[in-house]
């Protein structure tokens, strides 16, 4: 018996289900556009085999670790931190013994999809199947067909973006470009560490920004020029977008004198918490202006309370599952930026949030009015069957489909990419079927929209040709 039912996630009423099936058949095999993600660039540059099942599925995946931690499993048992378990089979057994915890979650969908379609495993993971599945996966990982570049081709990926710091040398991207492999791996300019004074490494990172660009960041003008130089470097390596992950979407539009004075306080380490928040707000507007200049699409991710547990951060580092959704507001916060550049030709801002309450009240109305603004797909905690449906129902009536950007998978887990796109395409086809059956959409229109939602809107929004 297959782990994957062919009608998974489709409507239960026969008419809607039949229509969803027909729509899905037209998009199931379309190429994957992955314009925002966190896969490791060394995968693509070095193309080395993955070591084993535990390192592929368990240790780097915060969706997995956070669930197990919530039931008392230690990070050490999952191979993380000082004194971590080093026996990968034991790590996998711990994961398998707790696999039932993922029932009803999107993580279960993604993992089952990878087990079935990629590794030909049709028995659901459990304590009794742990060793057999571990051996089966590891045996396949030794084969050339399971190296990163081969999986890129197998998954039908047309383009995939990584997330890279402002001072990254992009050496792995250069390696890909110098090779004869035809995969399209795009860097994304993520300057948080050199634009957020709350980052403990902020001042150190500024010094490295100086070194990378040869431009002094001692002055406000030099600091902005250093960003422009790095953005140009990223563009030469294929970047089409920037990304900014701040706690809130607050923006500001200070005068040149005010901004220079603020930067001087921040640069000297003399700024207070309010100054830090104002500086981040000003930098979002400055980055928007730079996007008007160089054409890079601007992405803004907000609404996450990062590293909620200081103890976990200190012991195990970031991205261990302790980031929690938080409340944010966009109407007043984005106004300074939108007043400054909201109608500039060619400027595009894609907004993501973990605060779903803003979809109907704030984001959909804003995107339905400002030509620069597009809504990113449900993100992180809401990258799920229910989350995608909530997004479509809350945003479509005001923003429409064409003020959204389709789907992106936002993942560090390579093997989950086709699974995530499969879920998104099934949900969108189910939603379109619902609109047709309730006579809000013609079937021909649904057939036109389905491929746009699958990859067309993402290709256009991220300027991928």
Long-range contacts (C-beta under 8 A, 24 or more apart in sequence): 1-122, 2-116, 2-122, 3-112, 3-113, 3-115, 3-116, 3-121, 3-122, 3-124, 4-112, 4-113, 4-116, 4-117, 8-109, 8-426, 9-385, 9-423, 9-426, 9-427, 9-430, 10-426, 10-429, 10-430, 11-430, 11-433, 11-434, 13-437, 15-437, 16-430, 16-433, 16-434, 16-437, 17-433, 19-432, 19-433, 19-436, 19-437, 19-443, 19-446, 20-426, 20-429, 20-430, 20-432, 20-433, 23-429, 23-432, 23-433, 23-446, 23-447, 23-450, 24-425, 24-426, 24-429, 24-450, 26-447, 26-450, 26-451, 27-425, 27-429, 27-450, 27-451, 27-453, 27-454, 28-422, 28-425, 29-156, 30-156, 30-451, 30-454, 30-455, 31-156, 31-157, 31-158, 31-455, 32-155, 32-156, 32-157, 32-158, 32-160, 32-417, 32-418, 32-421, 32-455, 33-158, 33-159, 33-406, 33-408, 33-455, 33-458, 33-459, 33-462, 33-464, 34-157, 34-159, 34-160, 34-161, 34-408, 34-409, 34-417, 35-159, 35-160, 35-161, 35-186, 35-240, 35-241, 35-408, 35-458, 35-461, 35-462, 35-464, 36-161, 36-163, 36-188, 36-241, 36-243, 36-299, 36-376, 36-408, 36-409, 36-410, 36-462, 37-160, 37-161, 37-162, 37-163, 37-408, 37-409, 37-410, 37-411, 37-412, 37-417, 38-162, 38-163, 38-410, 38-411, 38-412, 39-160, 39-162, 39-411, 39-412, 39-414, 40-162, 40-412, 41-162, 41-164, 41-170, 41-172, 41-173, 41-185, 41-187, 42-172, 43-148, 43-414, 44-148, 44-149, 44-152, 44-162, 44-172, 44-173, 44-176, 44-183, 44-185, 45-171, 45-172, 45-173, 45-174, 45-175, 45-176, 46-172, 46-175, 47-147, 47-148, 47-149, 47-181, 48-147, 48-148, 49-141, 49-142, 49-146, 49-147, 50-141, 50-146, 50-147, 50-148, 51-88, 51-141, 52-88, 52-92, 52-134, 52-137, 52-138, 52-141, 53-88, 53-92, 53-133, 53-134, 53-137, 53-138, 53-141, 54-79, 54-88, 54-89, 54-91, 54-92, 54-95, 54-134, 55-79, 55-88, 56-137, 56-141, 56-414, 56-415, 57-95, 57-111, 57-114, 57-137, 57-413, 57-415, 58-91, 58-92, 58-95, 59-91, 60-412, 60-413, 61-412, 61-413, 62-319, 62-320, 62-321, 62-323, 62-412, 63-107, 63-321, 63-413, 64-95, 64-107, 65-320, 65-321, 66-320, 66-321, 66-322, 67-98, 67-101, 67-102, 67-105, 67-107, 67-321, 68-94, 68-95, 68-98, 68-101, 69-320, 69-321, 71-98, 71-101, 73-98, 75-312, 75-315, 75-316, 75-320, 80-316, 80-320, 81-315, 81-316, 82-315, 88-134, 89-131, 89-134, 92-130, 92-133, 92-134, 93-127, 93-130, 93-131, 93-134, 95-125, 95-130, 96-125, 96-126, 96-127, 96-129, 96-130, 96-133, 96-134, 97-126, 97-127, 97-130, 99-124, 99-125, 99-126, 100-126, 105-384, 106-383, 106-384, 106-385, 106-423, 109-385, 109-419, 109-423, 110-413, 110-416, 110-419, 110-420, 110-423, 111-416, 111-419, 113-416, 113-418, 113-419, 113-422, 114-415, 114-416, 114-419, 117-418, 117-419, 118-151, 118-415, 148-414, 149-181, 149-183, 151-414, 151-415, 152-183, 153-183, 155-417, 155-418, 156-418, 157-183, 157-417, 158-184, 158-455, 158-459, 158-464, 159-184, 159-185, 159-186, 159-464, 160-184, 160-185, 160-186, 160-417, 161-185, 161-186, 161-187, 161-188, 161-239, 161-240, 161-241, 161-462, 162-186, 162-187, 162-188, 163-188, 163-190, 163-243, 164-188, 164-189, 164-190, 164-234, 165-190, 165-191, 165-192, 165-193, 165-205, 166-190, 166-191, 166-193, 166-194, 166-195, 166-205, 166-209, 166-227, 166-230, 167-193, 167-194, 167-205, 167-208, 167-209, 167-212, 167-230, 169-212, 170-233, 170-234, 170-237, 173-237, 173-238, 174-237, 177-237, 177-238, 184-238, 185-238, 186-238, 186-239, 186-240, 186-241, 186-464, 187-234, 187-237, 187-238, 187-239, 188-234, 188-239, 188-241, 188-242, 188-243, 188-299, 189-230, 189-231, 189-234, 189-239, 189-241, 189-242, 189-243, 189-296, 190-242, 190-243, 190-244, 190-245, 191-227, 191-230, 191-242, 191-244, 191-287, 192-244, 192-245, 192-246, 194-227, 195-227, 195-244, 195-279, 195-280, 195-283, 195-287, 196-246, 196-276, 196-280, 197-266, 197-271, 197-275, 197-276, 197-279, 197-280, 198-276, 203-267, 203-269, 206-267, 217-267, 218-267, 219-260, 219-263, 220-256, 220-259, 220-260, 220-263, 220-264, 221-260, 223-263, 223-267, 224-286, 224-290, 227-286, 227-287, 227-290, 228-290, 228-293, 228-294, 231-290, 231-294, 231-296, 232-294, 234-296, 235-294, 235-296, 239-296, 240-296, 240-297, 240-462, 240-463, 240-464, 241-296, 241-297, 241-298, 241-299, 241-350, 241-462, 241-463, 242-287, 242-291, 242-296, 242-297, 242-298, 242-299, 243-299, 243-301, 244-284, 244-287, 244-298, 244-299, 244-300, 244-301, 245-301, 245-302, 245-304, 246-280, 246-284, 246-300, 246-301, 246-302, 247-302, 247-304, 247-305, 247-306, 247-326, 247-328, 248-277, 248-302, 248-328, 248-329, 248-333, 249-284, 249-300, 249-302, 249-328, 249-329, 249-330, 249-333, 249-334, 249-351, 249-353, 250-277, 250-280, 250-281, 250-284, 250-333, 251-281, 251-282, 251-284, 251-285, 251-288, 251-333, 251-334, 251-335, 251-336, 251-337, 252-278, 252-281, 252-282, 252-284, 252-285, 252-336, 253-282, 253-285, 253-336, 253-337, 253-339, 253-340, 254-278, 254-282, 259-286, 281-336, 284-337, 285-336, 285-337, 285-340, 285-341, 288-337, 288-340, 288-341, 288-347, 288-349, 289-340, 289-341, 291-347, 291-348, 291-349, 292-341, 292-344, 292-346, 292-347, 295-346, 295-463, 297-348, 297-349, 297-350, 297-461, 297-462, 297-463, 298-347, 298-348, 298-349, 298-350, 299-349, 299-350, 299-351, 299-352, 299-376, 300-349, 300-350, 300-351, 300-352, 301-352, 301-353, 301-376, 301-379, 302-328, 302-330, 302-351, 302-352, 302-353, 302-354, 302-355, 303-327, 303-328, 303-353, 303-354, 303-355, 304-354, 304-380, 319-412, 323-380, 325-354, 325-355, 325-380, 325-381, 326-354, 326-355, 327-355, 327-357, 328-353, 328-355, 328-358, 329-358, 329-362, 330-358, 330-362, 330-363, 330-366, 331-362, 331-366, 334-366, 334-373, 338-366, 338-370, 338-372, 338-373, 341-372, 342-370, 342-371, 342-372, 342-373, 343-370, 343-371, 343-372, 344-372, 347-372, 348-372, 348-374, 348-461, 349-373, 349-374, 350-374, 350-375, 350-376, 350-405, 350-461, 351-375, 351-376, 352-376, 352-377, 352-379, 353-379, 354-379, 354-380, 354-381, 354-382, 356-382, 356-387, 356-390, 356-391, 356-394, 359-390, 359-391, 359-394, 359-395, 360-394, 360-395, 360-398, 363-395, 363-399, 364-394, 364-395, 364-397, 364-398, 364-399, 364-403, 365-398, 365-399, 367-395, 367-398, 367-399, 367-403, 367-404, 368-398, 368-399, 368-400, 368-403, 373-403, 374-403, 374-404, 374-405, 374-461, 375-399, 375-403, 375-404, 375-405, 376-404, 376-405, 376-408, 377-404, 377-405, 377-406, 377-407, 377-408, 377-424, 379-410, 380-410, 383-409, 383-410, 383-420, 384-423, 385-423, 385-427, 388-423, 388-424, 388-427, 388-428, 388-431, 389-427, 389-430, 389-431, 392-427, 392-428, 392-431, 393-431, 401-449, 401-452, 401-453, 401-457, 402-452, 402-457, 404-457, 405-457, 405-458, 405-461, 405-462, 406-452, 406-453, 406-454, 406-455, 406-456, 406-457, 406-458, 406-461, 407-453, 407-454, 407-458, 408-458, 421-454, 424-453, 424-454, 425-450, 425-453, 425-454, 428-453, 428-454
